[in-house]
């Protein structure tokens, strides 16, 4: 869901830190290089981010690699659970392009997908002519993925060398989410109460910036990305002063699932970000 213009202060800060311009000479090595060309858009890759995911047509466990014309700062993205949704929602746009390549854990190519706009994309494509030398070893993804040009069809020749993000989010929280879950319950109640100032203590200090001028817009933004009708905590983890909760519930307009990032500040757990999306089924 797009970031409202006034609110989402912490998310804007996270996004600013999450992606970097292509590195200059003498800077850190590029994460990807080569070329990608579709029927009506093309770009020179500079960034790549590899993460565990369900891949291919059958959704087997494997590794998905996002390739972009902007660089990724992996450390900022590693704490998120649904990394593809985060990238697609908060980063990808008409000028910042992203292509996803799927691989089995043994490196076998499993397909690709991309969306550059109306009429320019592929929800899932597999071509047996793709040649891949990508392998996973020592916690890194390295190799080339290539499809020889065909008239009127997407093709690419991309070299990748990036770490593979961990699927370890920390220590599992008890049923109900432990202390972070209690903080979320209190935040949920405060949002339902309709008094914006009652919500303020549950936000991180960064989220509270501009409160005097933009209080109502900030609260409205977070309420929009919150399952206001009902929720249950499905699972959660914590590591140090950060926690992650996975939520299922319902908002006033859809069945929803959300991912909640919390930070411990001044001895209390506070909401850094909530990312909600539609949930299929009941």
Secondary structure, DSSP 8 states (H G I E B T S, - for coil): ----SS--HHHHHHHHHHEE----TTSS--SEEEEEE-SS-EE---EEEEEEEEETTTTEEEEEEEEESSEE-HHHHTT-SSHHHHHHHHT--SSS-EEEEEEETT--EEEEEEEEETTEEEEEE--TT-EE--EEETTEEEEEEEE---TTS-EEEEEEEEEB--S--SEE--GGGHHHHHHHHHHHHHHHHT-HHHHGGGB-TTTTTTHHHHHHHHHHHHHHTS--SEEEEEEEEEETTEEEEEEEEE-SSSEEEEEEEEEEETTEEEEEEEEEEE----
